[in-house]
Amino acid sequence: MSGSTPIPNNNSLTKLIIHCYTDKNFQQKRPDLDFSTPINPESFTKSYTVNLDTRVAHGQPGTQAGYKSSAPEELKLDFVLDGTGVVQGYLHPPGTSNVHQELEAFLNCVYKYDGKTHKPNYLIIYWGTEIKFPCVLSNVELNHTLFSPDGSPLRVKISATFTKTESDAARAAISKMSSPDLTHQRIVQQGDRLDWLTYNIYTDSSYFLMVGRSNNLTTVRKLTPGTKLNFPPLPKT
């Protein structure tokens, strides 16, 4: 193996990733459809709603609100797809980002109707320790704000809302995904780096050489998009 890349410390940036499943039990994974945000969300909002019975009896001036049910938790993400090269910290180098392709990859992951299952994908949104959210998409708004002279989009602001689908199977899938003691797989996307992919799995980028050797990589400087990488269990100490 030749080549090297700087090893970031434990404060390295972890990208948000959306994992796709075709079944509600989170057993049939589609790693080819997984989507990682080129730049992390500008913000995220979690919403908790309690449905109340506020009916007022006839002839009464008021009422005591009664509990009816709790609505599923919602997560709203706001992030940007950018092809101008001016956004600091953007995953892809200036001039290499194709916003149309990035948007298509996002919609294929979260929104596209699957003819075999007759529904969009089930999802687990994963971002470090902050977000581990099994869900389905409930709404997405795309705000195209900048265009090239030929009309191609250069910047799209995405506001997406996801509704939680909680189950024992979902919790088990998250636990499995989080475990460094299991083998994980990732499909390399344009601009991915081995050090931060390693950090996403193990929360420690220093294992990137181990991952490179495990996958028989000839270099760790540049990854080829579409390559499937295996991240093996950590060695026992």
N, C-alpha and C positions, 0 to 999 in steps of 0.2 A: 504494500500500500504506500502511496506517495502523497505528498501534500498535507497541509494542515490548515487549521483555521483557529482563530482566537477562541478561547474558552470563556464564555461569560460567567459571571458569578451567579449566585442564587437570586439576584434581583433581575435576571434577564427577562426580557419581554416574552410573555406567553400569549400566543394567539388564540382567539376564540375559534372553536371548531364545532360544526354541526354534523353529527353522525346520523346516518339514514338507516332505517329498518323498514321492511315491507310488512311486518306483522305486529299486532298489538302486544304480543308477548316479548318483543325485542329479542327474538332469536335469529331472524333472518336479516343479517346485516348486509348493506350495500356500500362497501368502502369506496367503490368507484364513483359514488355520488356524494361522498362527504365533501363539505365545503368549509374552508378556513377563511376568515375575514382577512383581506390584504392589510387592513389597518383596523385595530381594535375599535369597538363601538365608542362613539362620542359619549353615550350614556346608556344606562339600562334602568328600567322601572319595573318593579314587581307590584302587582295589584291583588288585594284580597277583598272579596266582596261578600257581605252577609245579606241574604235576602230576608226582609222583614215583612210581617203581616201588619199593615198600618190601616186596615179598614176601620172606619168609625161607625159605631152603632147609631141607629136612627135616634135623633133627639139628644145625642150626647155631644158636648163641646170638644171633646178630645178623646184620645185613646192611648193605651200603653202598647208600644210596639212589641209584637211577639216574634219570636224566631221561627223562620220557615226552613231555611237551608243555607249552606255555605256554597258559594259558587267556586268552581275550580280556579286555582291560582293562575294568574296571567303574567307573562314576561314580555316586556316591550324593549326591543333593541333599535338603536339608531346608529347607523354607520354609513360610510362613504365608499363608493367605488370611484377611483380617480385615474384618469389617463393623461394628466397634464405633466406629471413629474414634479409638481411643486409642493405636494403634501409631505411634510416631514414625517419620517418613520414609516412611509408606505412600503409594503412588502416587496413590490416589484421595482427594479431600477427604472429611472426616468426613460421614457420613450418605449418601454417594453410592455406596458399594460394595455390590454384590449378590453375596454369597459364592456362592450357588447358580449364578449365571451364570458367575462366574469359574471355578468348579470344572468346570462343563460345558465351558467353552472349553479348559481344560487337558486334560481327558480326550479331547475331540475331537481335540486335537493329538497326544497321545502314545499313546492307548490304543484309541480307537474303531476297530472293524473296518470296513475299506473294502470294500464289496460288489463293486467293480470289480476291485480288485487282490487281494482275498481275504486281506488281512493288514492289520495296523495300519501307520501311516506310518513311513517312515525319517526320521531326525531328525539335525539338527546343532545341538548346544547351543553357544551362543556367549556369552562373557562377557569382554569386553575382551581383555587379554593372558593371562588366567588359564585360560580354558577354551575350547577349539575341538575339539569332540568329536562325530564322526559315530557314530551309534548307533541302537539300537532299545530300546524300553522292555522291561525284564525283570521288574520288580516295582514296585508302588506301594501304599503303605499310607496310608489317609485316617483321621485321628483327629479326629473332631468333638468340640470341647471346650466350646463355648458356644452357647446357643440363645436365640432371642427367645421371648416368651410363647406365640406360635402354633406353636412348634416349628421355625421356620426356622433354619438354621445361621448363626451369627454369626462363628464362627472355626473354621477347619479347618487342622490341621497335616499337611503332606504330606511323606512320605518316599518318594522315587522312586529306583529303581536302573536304570541304563542300561548296556547292554552294547555295547562298541565294535564297529563294523563297518568295518574299515579296508580301503581299496582306493585305487587310483590315482584313480578317479573321485571318491571322497570327499575326498581331499587337494586335487584340482583345484577342487571345489566350495567348500571352505574358502578356498582362495587367491582365488577369484573373489569370494567374499563379503567378503573383507578388503580388496580393492583399492579405493582411493579414485579410481582412474582409470577406473572403470566406473560405469554408471548402476545405481542400486539402487532398489528399490521397497519401501514399507512400507504396511500398512493401519493407519490410525489406530485405536487402542484408547481406551476411555474413560479420561480423565485424562492422555493423552499430551501432551507439550509439544514444540514444534518445536526448542527449543534442545538438549534432551537426545537427541532423535532424531537431530539433526544431529551431535551429539558421538559417538553410537554408530557412525555411518557414517565420519566423517572424523577422529575423536579430536580435534576442534576445533570448538567450538560457534559460533565467530565466523562461520561460513558460513550461519547460519540465515536471514539476510535474502536471500542468494543463492537458497536453496532456496525461500523464500516467493515470490520473483519468478518463479522457474522454474515454479512450480505455480499462478501467477496468484492467490495468496491475497490476500484483501482485508484480512486482519488476521493477525498472528502471535500474538495473545494467546490465542486459543482455537481448537482444532482440532475438527472434527466427526468423531465416531467413524464408522468405515466408509469414510472418505475414503482414496483411494489417492494416496500422495505419491511423486513421483519425486525422487531425489537424484542430480543430474547429476555427471559427472566434474569433478574440480577443474580450474580454469583453469591452464594451463601458465604458469610464471613463468620 
